[in-house]
Amino acid sequence: MDPDNTPITIQNDLQLLLFMRLWTSRGELALSTVKDFVNKSVSRQIELPEIPNRNLKSELSEMRDNLSILLRRLG
């Protein structure tokens, strides 16, 4: 099989293994926190704190875009 078409698994990719460890240990908490915050912020604007050299809104948008891509690739 062409290496470029080989599925990525936790056995052959350290990054996926680390992501899965993080998600399985804290993902449920992160998802619950986001859901609760979505409900809390209905019809309210959210003001993020400023962090030097960071753009939180841009980072969150990038996370959304990348998660969307990954979800389409899940087998």
FIDRENBA-447902 format. One record per atom (N, C-alpha, C): residue number from 1; residue in one letter; atom name; x negated, y, z negated. Coordinates in steps of 0.1 Angstrom, whole numbers, plus 2048, in hexadecimal, padded with zeros to 3 digits. Atoms other than C-alpha are relative to their C-alpha. Last residue first. Layout:
residues N
<site logu="NUM" torfi="A" sekol="CA" u="X" v="Y" w="Z"/>
...
***
This chain:
residues 75
<site logu="75" torfi="G" sekol="N" u="7FB" v="80B" w="7F9"/>
<site logu="75" torfi="G" sekol="CA" u="884" v="840" w="7A7"/>
<site logu="75" torfi="G" sekol="C" u="80B" v="7F9" w="7F8"/>
<site logu="74" torfi="L" sekol="N" u="7FE" v="80B" w="808"/>
<site logu="74" torfi="L" sekol="CA" u="87E" v="863" w="79B"/>
<site logu="74" torfi="L" sekol="C" u="807" v="7F4" w="807"/>
<site logu="73" torfi="R" sekol="N" u="809" v="80B" w="7FD"/>
<site logu="73" torfi="R" sekol="CA" u="873" v="879" w="7B7"/>
<site logu="73" torfi="R" sekol="C" u="801" v="7F4" w="7F7"/>
<site logu="72" torfi="R" sekol="N" u="7FE" v="806" w="7F3"/>
<site logu="72" torfi="R" sekol="CA" u="891" v="890" w="7B7"/>
<site logu="72" torfi="R" sekol="C" u="7F7" v="7F4" w="803"/>
<site logu="71" torfi="L" sekol="N" u="7F3" v="808" w="801"/>
<site logu="71" torfi="L" sekol="CA" u="88E" v="895" w="791"/>
<site logu="71" torfi="L" sekol="C" u="803" v="7FA" w="80E"/>
<site logu="70" torfi="L" sekol="N" u="803" v="80D" w="806"/>
<site logu="70" torfi="L" sekol="CA" u="869" v="89F" w="796"/>
<site logu="70" torfi="L" sekol="C" u="80D" v="7F7" w="7FF"/>
<site logu="69" torfi="I" sekol="N" u="807" v="809" w="7F6"/>
<site logu="69" torfi="I" sekol="CA" u="873" v="8BA" w="7AF"/>
<site logu="69" torfi="I" sekol="C" u="7FD" v="7F3" w="7FA"/>
<site logu="68" torfi="S" sekol="N" u="7F6" v="804" w="7F6"/>
<site logu="68" torfi="S" sekol="CA" u="88E" v="8C8" w="797"/>
<site logu="68" torfi="S" sekol="C" u="7F9" v="7F7" w="80B"/>
<site logu="67" torfi="L" sekol="N" u="7F8" v="80B" w="805"/>
<site logu="67" torfi="L" sekol="CA" u="875" v="8C7" w="77A"/>
<site logu="67" torfi="L" sekol="C" u="80A" v="7FB" w="80B"/>
<site logu="66" torfi="N" sekol="N" u="808" v="80D" w="800"/>
<site logu="66" torfi="N" sekol="CA" u="85D" v="8DB" w="78F"/>
<site logu="66" torfi="N" sekol="C" u="807" v="7F4" w="7FA"/>
<site logu="65" torfi="D" sekol="N" u="803" v="804" w="7F2"/>
<site logu="65" torfi="D" sekol="CA" u="876" v="8F6" w="797"/>
<site logu="65" torfi="D" sekol="C" u="7F9" v="7F3" w="800"/>
<site logu="64" torfi="R" sekol="N" u="7F4" v="804" w="7F9"/>
<site logu="64" torfi="R" sekol="CA" u="883" v="8F9" w="774"/>
<site logu="64" torfi="R" sekol="C" u="7FE" v="7FA" w="80E"/>
<site logu="63" torfi="M" sekol="N" u="7FC" v="80D" w="807"/>
<site logu="63" torfi="M" sekol="CA" u="860" v="8FA" w="765"/>
<site logu="63" torfi="M" sekol="C" u="80C" v="7FB" w="807"/>
<site logu="62" torfi="E" sekol="N" u="809" v="80A" w="7FA"/>
<site logu="62" torfi="E" sekol="CA" u="857" v="916" w="77E"/>
<site logu="62" torfi="E" sekol="C" u="803" v="7F2" w="7FB"/>
<site logu="61" torfi="S" sekol="N" u="7FB" v="803" w="7F2"/>
<site logu="61" torfi="S" sekol="CA" u="876" v="929" w="774"/>
<site logu="61" torfi="S" sekol="C" u="7F7" v="7F6" w="807"/>
<site logu="60" torfi="L" sekol="N" u="7F4" v="808" w="801"/>
<site logu="60" torfi="L" sekol="CA" u="86C" v="925" w="74F"/>
<site logu="60" torfi="L" sekol="C" u="806" v="7FD" w="80E"/>
<site logu="59" torfi="E" sekol="N" u="804" v="80E" w="803"/>
<site logu="59" torfi="E" sekol="CA" u="849" v="931" w="757"/>
<site logu="59" torfi="E" sekol="C" u="80C" v="7F7" w="7FF"/>
<site logu="58" torfi="S" sekol="N" u="806" v="806" w="7F5"/>
<site logu="58" torfi="S" sekol="CA" u="856" v="950" w="769"/>
<site logu="58" torfi="S" sekol="C" u="7FC" v="7F1" w="7FD"/>
<site logu="57" torfi="K" sekol="N" u="7F5" v="803" w="7F7"/>
<site logu="57" torfi="K" sekol="CA" u="86D" v="958" w="74C"/>
<site logu="57" torfi="K" sekol="C" u="7FB" v="7F9" w="80D"/>
<site logu="56" torfi="L" sekol="N" u="7F8" v="80B" w="804"/>
<site logu="56" torfi="L" sekol="CA" u="850" v="954" w="734"/>
<site logu="56" torfi="L" sekol="C" u="80C" v="7FC" w="80A"/>
<site logu="55" torfi="N" sekol="N" u="7F2" v="7FC" w="7FC"/>
<site logu="55" torfi="N" sekol="CA" u="839" v="96B" w="746"/>
<site logu="55" torfi="N" sekol="C" u="809" v="7F4" w="7FD"/>
<site logu="54" torfi="R" sekol="N" u="7F6" v="80B" w="7FD"/>
<site logu="54" torfi="R" sekol="CA" u="817" v="967" w="735"/>
<site logu="54" torfi="R" sekol="C" u="80D" v="807" w="804"/>
<site logu="53" torfi="N" sekol="N" u="805" v="809" w="7F5"/>
<site logu="53" torfi="N" sekol="CA" u="7F7" v="97C" w="733"/>
<site logu="53" torfi="N" sekol="C" u="80A" v="7F5" w="803"/>
<site logu="52" torfi="P" sekol="N" u="80A" v="7FB" w="7F7"/>
<site logu="52" torfi="P" sekol="CA" u="801" v="98C" w="712"/>
<site logu="52" torfi="P" sekol="C" u="7FC" v="7F5" w="80A"/>
<site logu="51" torfi="I" sekol="N" u="80C" v="807" w="804"/>
<site logu="51" torfi="I" sekol="CA" u="821" v="97D" w="703"/>
<site logu="51" torfi="I" sekol="C" u="7F5" v="804" w="80A"/>
<site logu="50" torfi="E" sekol="N" u="80B" v="7FF" w="7F7"/>
<site logu="50" torfi="E" sekol="CA" u="840" v="992" w="705"/>
<site logu="50" torfi="E" sekol="C" u="7F4" v="7FA" w="7FA"/>
<site logu="49" torfi="P" sekol="N" u="80C" v="7F8" w="805"/>
<site logu="49" torfi="P" sekol="CA" u="85D" v="985" w="6F2"/>
<site logu="49" torfi="P" sekol="C" u="7F6" v="801" w="80B"/>
<site logu="48" torfi="L" sekol="N" u="80C" v="808" w="804"/>
<site logu="48" torfi="L" sekol="CA" u="87B" v="978" w="706"/>
<site logu="48" torfi="L" sekol="C" u="7F5" v="809" w="7FB"/>
<site logu="47" torfi="E" sekol="N" u="80D" v="7F8" w="7FF"/>
<site logu="47" torfi="E" sekol="CA" u="89B" v="98C" w="707"/>
<site logu="47" torfi="E" sekol="C" u="7F5" v="7F8" w="7FA"/>
<site logu="46" torfi="I" sekol="N" u="80B" v="805" w="808"/>
<site logu="46" torfi="I" sekol="CA" u="8BA" v="977" w="70E"/>
<site logu="46" torfi="I" sekol="C" u="7F4" v="809" w="802"/>
<site logu="45" torfi="Q" sekol="N" u="80D" v="7FF" w="7F9"/>
<site logu="45" torfi="Q" sekol="CA" u="8DA" v="987" w="71A"/>
<site logu="45" torfi="Q" sekol="C" u="7F6" v="7FB" w="7F6"/>
<site logu="44" torfi="R" sekol="N" u="809" v="7F7" w="807"/>
<site logu="44" torfi="R" sekol="CA" u="8FB" v="97B" w="70B"/>
<site logu="44" torfi="R" sekol="C" u="7F3" v="800" w="808"/>
<site logu="43" torfi="S" sekol="N" u="7FD" v="7F2" w="7FE"/>
<site logu="43" torfi="S" sekol="CA" u="919" v="96C" w="71C"/>
<site logu="43" torfi="S" sekol="C" u="7F7" v="80A" w="7F9"/>
<site logu="42" torfi="V" sekol="N" u="7F5" v="7FE" w="7F6"/>
<site logu="42" torfi="V" sekol="CA" u="912" v="949" w="70F"/>
<site logu="42" torfi="V" sekol="C" u="804" v="80F" w="800"/>
<site logu="41" torfi="S" sekol="N" u="803" v="7F4" w="7F8"/>
<site logu="41" torfi="S" sekol="CA" u="8F1" v="94B" w="6FB"/>
<site logu="41" torfi="S" sekol="C" u="80B" v="803" w="80B"/>
<site logu="40" torfi="K" sekol="N" u="800" v="7F4" w="809"/>
<site logu="40" torfi="K" sekol="CA" u="8FB" v="933" w="6DF"/>
<site logu="40" torfi="K" sekol="C" u="7FF" v="80D" w="809"/>
<site logu="39" torfi="N" sekol="N" u="7F3" v="7FD" w="806"/>
<site logu="39" torfi="N" sekol="CA" u="906" v="918" w="6F7"/>
<site logu="39" torfi="N" sekol="C" u="800" v="80C" w="7F8"/>
<site logu="38" torfi="V" sekol="N" u="7F7" v="7FD" w="7F4"/>
<site logu="38" torfi="V" sekol="CA" u="8E6" v="91A" w="70C"/>
<site logu="38" torfi="V" sekol="C" u="80E" v="803" w="7FA"/>
<site logu="37" torfi="F" sekol="N" u="803" v="7F2" w="7FD"/>
<site logu="37" torfi="F" sekol="CA" u="8D2" v="91B" w="6EB"/>
<site logu="37" torfi="F" sekol="C" u="808" v="804" w="80C"/>
<site logu="36" torfi="D" sekol="N" u="7FB" v="7F7" w="80B"/>
<site logu="36" torfi="D" sekol="CA" u="8E2" v="8FB" w="6DF"/>
<site logu="36" torfi="D" sekol="C" u="7FE" v="80E" w="803"/>
<site logu="35" torfi="K" sekol="N" u="7F1" v="801" w="7FF"/>
<site logu="35" torfi="K" sekol="CA" u="8DB" v="8E9" w="700"/>
<site logu="35" torfi="K" sekol="C" u="807" v="809" w="7F6"/>
<site logu="34" torfi="V" sekol="N" u="7FC" v="7F9" w="7F4"/>
<site logu="34" torfi="V" sekol="CA" u="8B7" v="8F5" w="700"/>
<site logu="34" torfi="V" sekol="C" u="80F" v="800" w="801"/>
<site logu="33" torfi="T" sekol="N" u="803" v="7F2" w="803"/>
<site logu="33" torfi="T" sekol="CA" u="8B1" v="8E9" w="6DC"/>
<site logu="33" torfi="T" sekol="C" u="805" v="809" w="80C"/>
<site logu="32" torfi="S" sekol="N" u="7F6" v="7FC" w="809"/>
<site logu="32" torfi="S" sekol="CA" u="8C1" v="8C7" w="6E4"/>
<site logu="32" torfi="S" sekol="C" u="7FF" v="80F" w="7FD"/>
<site logu="31" torfi="L" sekol="N" u="7F3" v="800" w="7F8"/>
<site logu="31" torfi="L" sekol="CA" u="8AB" v="8C3" w="703"/>
<site logu="31" torfi="L" sekol="C" u="80B" v="805" w="7F7"/>
<site logu="30" torfi="A" sekol="N" u="800" v="7F5" w="7F7"/>
<site logu="30" torfi="A" sekol="CA" u="88C" v="8CC" w="6EF"/>
<site logu="30" torfi="A" sekol="C" u="80D" v="802" w="807"/>
<site logu="29" torfi="L" sekol="N" u="7FF" v="7F4" w="808"/>
<site logu="29" torfi="L" sekol="CA" u="895" v="8B5" w="6D2"/>
<site logu="29" torfi="L" sekol="C" u="800" v="80C" w="809"/>
<site logu="28" torfi="E" sekol="N" u="7F2" v="800" w="804"/>
<site logu="28" torfi="E" sekol="CA" u="89C" v="898" w="6EB"/>
<site logu="28" torfi="E" sekol="C" u="802" v="80D" w="7F7"/>
<site logu="27" torfi="G" sekol="N" u="7F7" v="7FC" w="7F5"/>
<site logu="27" torfi="G" sekol="CA" u="87B" v="89F" w="6FC"/>
<site logu="27" torfi="G" sekol="C" u="80E" v="802" w="7FB"/>
<site logu="26" torfi="R" sekol="N" u="7FA" v="7F3" w="803"/>
<site logu="26" torfi="R" sekol="CA" u="866" v="89E" w="6DC"/>
<site logu="26" torfi="R" sekol="C" u="80A" v="805" w="80B"/>
<site logu="25" torfi="S" sekol="N" u="801" v="7FC" w="80E"/>
<site logu="25" torfi="S" sekol="CA" u="858" v="87B" w="6D9"/>
<site logu="25" torfi="S" sekol="C" u="807" v="80D" w="7FC"/>
<site logu="24" torfi="T" sekol="N" u="7FA" v="80A" w="808"/>
<site logu="24" torfi="T" sekol="CA" u="864" v="86B" w="6F9"/>
<site logu="24" torfi="T" sekol="C" u="7FF" v="804" w="7F1"/>
<site logu="23" torfi="W" sekol="N" u="7F2" v="800" w="7FF"/>
<site logu="23" torfi="W" sekol="CA" u="85C" v="88B" w="70C"/>
<site logu="23" torfi="W" sekol="C" u="807" v="7F6" w="7F7"/>
<site logu="22" torfi="L" sekol="N" u="7FA" v="7F3" w="805"/>
<site logu="22" torfi="L" sekol="CA" u="839" v="88F" w="6FF"/>
<site logu="22" torfi="L" sekol="C" u="80F" v="800" w="800"/>
<site logu="21" torfi="R" sekol="N" u="802" v="800" w="80E"/>
<site logu="21" torfi="R" sekol="CA" u="830" v="86A" w="704"/>
<site logu="21" torfi="R" sekol="C" u="806" v="80D" w="7FA"/>
<site logu="20" torfi="M" sekol="N" u="7F6" v="80A" w="805"/>
<site logu="20" torfi="M" sekol="CA" u="840" v="86B" w="727"/>
<site logu="20" torfi="M" sekol="C" u="7FF" v="7FF" w="7F0"/>
<site logu="19" torfi="F" sekol="N" u="7F3" v="7FA" w="7FF"/>
<site logu="19" torfi="F" sekol="CA" u="82C" v="88A" w="730"/>
<site logu="19" torfi="F" sekol="C" u="80B" v="7F7" w="7F9"/>
<site logu="18" torfi="L" sekol="N" u="7FF" v="7F5" w="80A"/>
<site logu="18" torfi="L" sekol="CA" u="80C" v="87B" w="723"/>
<site logu="18" torfi="L" sekol="C" u="80D" v="807" w="800"/>
<site logu="17" torfi="L" sekol="N" u="800" v="806" w="80D"/>
<site logu="17" torfi="L" sekol="CA" u="812" v="85B" w="737"/>
<site logu="17" torfi="L" sekol="C" u="801" v="80A" w="7F5"/>
<site logu="16" torfi="L" sekol="N" u="7F3" v="805" w="802"/>
<site logu="16" torfi="L" sekol="CA" u="81B" v="86F" w="756"/>
<site logu="16" torfi="L" sekol="C" u="801" v="7F9" w="7F2"/>
<site logu="15" torfi="Q" sekol="N" u="7F7" v="7F5" w="802"/>
<site logu="15" torfi="Q" sekol="CA" u="7FB" v="882" w="753"/>
<site logu="15" torfi="Q" sekol="C" u="80E" v="7FC" w="7FE"/>
<site logu="14" torfi="L" sekol="N" u="800" v="7FC" w="80D"/>
<site logu="14" torfi="L" sekol="CA" u="7E7" v="862" w="74E"/>
<site logu="14" torfi="L" sekol="C" u="809" v="80C" w="7FD"/>
<site logu="13" torfi="D" sekol="N" u="801" v="7F2" w="800"/>
<site logu="13" torfi="D" sekol="CA" u="7F2" v="853" w="76F"/>
<site logu="13" torfi="D" sekol="C" u="801" v="805" w="7F1"/>
<site logu="12" torfi="N" sekol="N" u="80A" v="7FB" w="7F7"/>
<site logu="12" torfi="N" sekol="CA" u="7EE" v="82F" w="778"/>
<site logu="12" torfi="N" sekol="C" u="7FE" v="80F" w="800"/>
<site logu="11" torfi="Q" sekol="N" u="80C" v="808" w="7FF"/>
<site logu="11" torfi="Q" sekol="CA" u="7FF" v="81C" w="75C"/>
<site logu="11" torfi="Q" sekol="C" u="7F5" v="806" w="809"/>
<site logu="10" torfi="I" sekol="N" u="808" v="7FD" w="80C"/>
<site logu="10" torfi="I" sekol="CA" u="818" v="838" w="754"/>
<site logu="10" torfi="I" sekol="C" u="7F3" v="7F7" w="7FF"/>
<site logu="9" torfi="T" sekol="N" u="7FA" v="806" w="80C"/>
<site logu="9" torfi="T" sekol="CA" u="824" v="834" w="778"/>
<site logu="9" torfi="T" sekol="C" u="7F7" v="804" w="7F4"/>
<site logu="8" torfi="I" sekol="N" u="807" v="7FB" w="80C"/>
<site logu="8" torfi="I" sekol="CA" u="820" v="847" w="798"/>
<site logu="8" torfi="I" sekol="C" u="806" v="7FA" w="7F4"/>
<site logu="7" torfi="P" sekol="N" u="7F9" v="7F9" w="80B"/>
<site logu="7" torfi="P" sekol="CA" u="82D" v="833" w="7B5"/>
<site logu="7" torfi="P" sekol="C" u="7F7" v="804" w="7F5"/>
<site logu="6" torfi="T" sekol="N" u="7FF" v="808" w="80C"/>
<site logu="6" torfi="T" sekol="CA" u="814" v="82B" w="7D0"/>
<site logu="6" torfi="T" sekol="C" u="808" v="808" w="7F6"/>
<site logu="5" torfi="N" sekol="N" u="7F2" v="804" w="801"/>
<site logu="5" torfi="N" sekol="CA" u="81B" v="83F" w="7F0"/>
<site logu="5" torfi="N" sekol="C" u="802" v="7F7" w="7F4"/>
<site logu="4" torfi="D" sekol="N" u="7F8" v="7F4" w="801"/>
<site logu="4" torfi="D" sekol="CA" u="7FA" v="853" w="7F0"/>
<site logu="4" torfi="D" sekol="C" u="80F" v="7FC" w="7FE"/>
<site logu="3" torfi="P" sekol="N" u="801" v="7FA" w="80D"/>
<site logu="3" torfi="P" sekol="CA" u="7E7" v="833" w="7E8"/>
<site logu="3" torfi="P" sekol="C" u="809" v="80C" w="7FE"/>
<site logu="2" torfi="D" sekol="N" u="808" v="7F3" w="800"/>
<site logu="2" torfi="D" sekol="CA" u="7F3" v="823" w="808"/>
<site logu="2" torfi="D" sekol="C" u="801" v="806" w="7F2"/>
<site logu="1" torfi="M" sekol="N" u="7F7" v="7F4" w="800"/>
<site logu="1" torfi="M" sekol="CA" u="800" v="800" w="800"/>
<site logu="1" torfi="M" sekol="C" u="7F7" v="80C" w="800"/>
***
